[in-house]
Amino acid sequence: MADRPRPGAPVRVALLGSGGSIGTQAVDVLTRLAPDWRVVALATGSRAALVEEQARRLRPAAVAIGTDAPLDLPTGCAQVRGPDALEALAARDDVDLVVVGTAGVVSLRPVLAALRVGTVVATANKETLVAGGHLVMAEARALAAGRAAADPRDPLASPLGWLRPIDSEHSAIWQCLVGEALADVAGLILTASGGPFLDTPAGDFAGITPERALRHPTWSMGAKITIDSATLANKGLEVVEAHWLYGLPYERIDVVVHPQSVVHSAVRFRDGSLKAQLGTPDMRLPIQYAVTYPRRLPSPAAAVDLVAAGHLDFRAPDEVRFPALRIAREAGAIGSRATAALIAADEVAVGRFLAGTLDFPGIASLLERAVARYGSGPGQEPGVDELVALDAEVRAAFAAPGAGPGRGTVPDPAA
Ligand SMILES: NC(=O)c1ccc[n+]([C@@H]2O[C@H](COP(=O)([O-])OP(=O)(O)OC[C@H]3O[C@@H](n4cnc5c(N)ncnc54)[C@H](OP(=O)(O)O)[C@@H]3O)[C@@H](O)[C@H]2O)c1
C-alpha cells in the first residue's frame, strides 16, 4: 500500500474521530485539498448527525460510529459496525493515509492495523504514543528500514514518513528535522503556552472552576486537552510522545513556557544552532503538513506577522505549581506501563474535574497515585491486550464515586 497513490490518482484518506476538534479541522483541510485528496472512510464516536452530514458532503465509501447506532447514509456509503470497525477502516486496501483525531487509546489497534498493512498514519492522538509508543514505533521503523534500503532519500525512508505527528509541537520538531541527521541533534525544546493559570498563585488553585480552566489563552481545542494544558499534564504527555517519535532520552527533551504560542517548538543541534518552527495557533497547519508531506501547499492558516507579534517571551516551567509535568516525566522514565496508567488516570481525572467531583490540584494527585499504584514493576513493554486491560483497570479504580473525596486528596483505591 505504500506504493500508492498511483501517479495522478487522489490520495485516499480514512479519518478517525471526524466529529471532534481535530476531526472537524481535518475535514476542513481535506475539503480544501479535494480532489487530490479524497476521504473514503469516516469514523466518529457518538455524533451521528454530524457524521451523516460529513458523509453527504464527502461521499466516503464507509462510515463507522462508536455507538453502532444506525446511520442515515447516502447511497454507496456503507456503515461498518462492531468493536473492530476502526481497525477495519484503517486497514482497508483502498486507503492510502489514515488521519487519527480520536481521543483515548481507542486508536491504538487501528494505528497498528494500518501500519501492519503498510498504510501511512498521521496522528494527533497522543494516547497511542504515550501508551503504545514502543509498539507503533517498532512498526514505523520496520517500514522505514525497508524503504531506506532501496533509496535513503525517499520520504518514507524515515519512521516519521510513516507515523506523522500532527500535535503542533511534534510537527514543529519534525519540520525542523527535515534535511537533518538525528545524530546531530543535541536536544529538543517543547514550548508550552503555560495555560490560563501561568501566574496564578498555588494557594488559589483549589478554587479553579472548570469554566475558568476551559478558557485557554491562545488555542481553541477539545475540552480534555484544554484542561490538560491548564495543568501542564498535556506538556508532560508531549514529552513522552517526543521521546518515542524522535528516539531521544528524557534528559534531552526540555520544556520552555512561551505564552504567545508562536514558536511551536525547537531543536538544538550539536554545533550550537537552534532551529524553531513558528506559526499562528491554528491546528489546520500541522494537520495539512502531515497530510501533504513532503509537499507544502497553500493553507487557510495565516502566516505569523513578526512585527505584530512584537516580542516573544520564554521562561522555565514551574513544576512545583504544575506537578503533572514532573509526574509525566517520571512515568516516562519508568516505562510504558507507567505512561499507560498515567494517560488512563488523566482521562478519569479530567472527567471528574469537569463533573465537579475533583478539584484542580486533585488532578495531579490522582495521576501520581495511579502511576505509583499501577505503573511500577516488570513488563514495561506491554502488548496491546495488556495495555487495554490496564487502561480499563485504572479507569475503574479511580472513576468510582468513592475513589476520592474530590477536594484535592485522592486515596489509593487499593489501600
Ligand atoms: N484539539 C486540538 O487542538 C489538539 C491538538 C493537539 C493534539 N490533540 C490530540 O488529538 C486527540 C483528539 O483531540 P480533540 O481535542 O480533537 O478531542 P475531541 O474533540 O474530544 O474529539 C475526539 C474524537 O474522537 C471520537 N471518538 C471517541 N471515541 C471513539 C470511538 N470509539 N470511535 C470513533 N471515534 C471516537 C469522538 O467522537 P464523538 O465526538 O462523535 O463522540 C471525537 O470525534 C487527542 O489525543 C488530543 O490530545 C488535539
The ligand as a MOL file (V3000), in Angstrom:
LIG
                    3D

  0  0  0     0  0            999 V3000
M  V30 BEGIN CTAB
M  V30 COUNTS 48 52 0 0 0
M  V30 BEGIN ATOM
M  V30 1 N -7.8160 19.6620 19.7100 0
M  V30 2 C -6.5880 20.0090 19.4390 0
M  V30 3 O -6.3170 21.1370 19.0230 0
M  V30 4 C -5.4610 19.0090 19.6160 0
M  V30 5 C -4.1460 19.4440 19.4070 0
M  V30 6 C -3.1150 18.5060 19.5070 0
M  V30 7 C -3.3950 17.1850 19.8230 0
M  V30 8 N -4.6810 16.8090 20.0550 0 CHG=1
M  V30 9 C -4.9410 15.4010 20.3960 0
M  V30 10 O -5.8310 14.8710 19.4090 0
M  V30 11 C -6.7120 13.9200 20.0030 0
M  V30 12 C -8.1510 14.3940 19.7710 0
M  V30 13 O -8.3330 15.6210 20.4510 0
M  V30 14 P -9.6360 16.5190 20.2370 0
M  V30 15 O -9.3850 17.7590 21.0080 0
M  V30 16 O -9.9660 16.6010 18.7930 0 CHG=-1
M  V30 17 O -10.7190 15.6370 21.0030 0
M  V30 18 P -12.3040 15.6780 20.8620 0
M  V30 19 O -12.7600 16.9980 20.3690 0
M  V30 20 O -12.8340 15.1520 22.1310 0
M  V30 21 O -12.5910 14.6160 19.7030 0
M  V30 22 C -12.3460 13.2410 19.8730 0
M  V30 23 C -12.9580 12.4620 18.7200 0
M  V30 24 O -12.8040 11.0780 18.9810 0
M  V30 25 C -14.0420 10.4450 18.6870 0
M  V30 26 N -14.1510 9.1540 19.3220 0
M  V30 27 C -14.1590 8.8560 20.6430 0
M  V30 28 N -14.3490 7.5140 20.7970 0
M  V30 29 C -14.4500 6.9900 19.5580 0
M  V30 30 C -14.6810 5.6810 19.0530 0
M  V30 31 N -14.8200 4.6300 19.8610 0
M  V30 32 N -14.7500 5.5160 17.7140 0
M  V30 33 C -14.6110 6.5610 16.8840 0
M  V30 34 N -14.3960 7.8080 17.2920 0
M  V30 35 C -14.3230 8.0260 18.6190 0
M  V30 36 C -15.0710 11.4550 19.1640 0
M  V30 37 O -16.3380 11.1600 18.6400 0
M  V30 38 P -17.7080 11.9150 19.0940 0
M  V30 39 O -17.3560 13.3380 19.3210 0
M  V30 40 O -18.6090 11.6930 17.9450 0
M  V30 41 O -18.1590 11.2380 20.3410 0
M  V30 42 C -14.4670 12.7000 18.5660 0
M  V30 43 O -14.7440 12.7650 17.1890 0
M  V30 44 C -6.3220 13.8470 21.4840 0
M  V30 45 O -5.3990 12.8000 21.6560 0
M  V30 46 C -5.6280 15.1870 21.7290 0
M  V30 47 O -4.7080 15.1440 22.7860 0
M  V30 48 C -5.7110 17.6880 19.9480 0
M  V30 END ATOM
M  V30 BEGIN BOND
M  V30 1 1 1 2
M  V30 2 2 2 3
M  V30 3 1 2 4
M  V30 4 1 4 5
M  V30 5 2 4 48
M  V30 6 2 5 6
M  V30 7 1 6 7
M  V30 8 2 7 8
M  V30 9 1 8 9
M  V30 10 1 8 48
M  V30 11 1 9 10
M  V30 12 1 9 46
M  V30 13 1 10 11
M  V30 14 1 11 12
M  V30 15 1 11 44
M  V30 16 1 12 13
M  V30 17 1 13 14
M  V30 18 2 14 15
M  V30 19 1 14 16
M  V30 20 1 14 17
M  V30 21 1 17 18
M  V30 22 2 18 19
M  V30 23 1 18 20
M  V30 24 1 18 21
M  V30 25 1 21 22
M  V30 26 1 22 23
M  V30 27 1 23 24
M  V30 28 1 23 42
M  V30 29 1 24 25
M  V30 30 1 25 26
M  V30 31 1 25 36
M  V30 32 1 26 27
M  V30 33 1 26 35
M  V30 34 2 27 28
M  V30 35 1 28 29
M  V30 36 1 29 30
M  V30 37 2 29 35
M  V30 38 1 30 31
M  V30 39 2 30 32
M  V30 40 1 32 33
M  V30 41 2 33 34
M  V30 42 1 34 35
M  V30 43 1 36 37
M  V30 44 1 36 42
M  V30 45 1 37 38
M  V30 46 2 38 39
M  V30 47 1 38 40
M  V30 48 1 38 41
M  V30 49 1 42 43
M  V30 50 1 44 45
M  V30 51 1 44 46
M  V30 52 1 46 47
M  V30 END BOND
M  V30 END CTAB
M  END
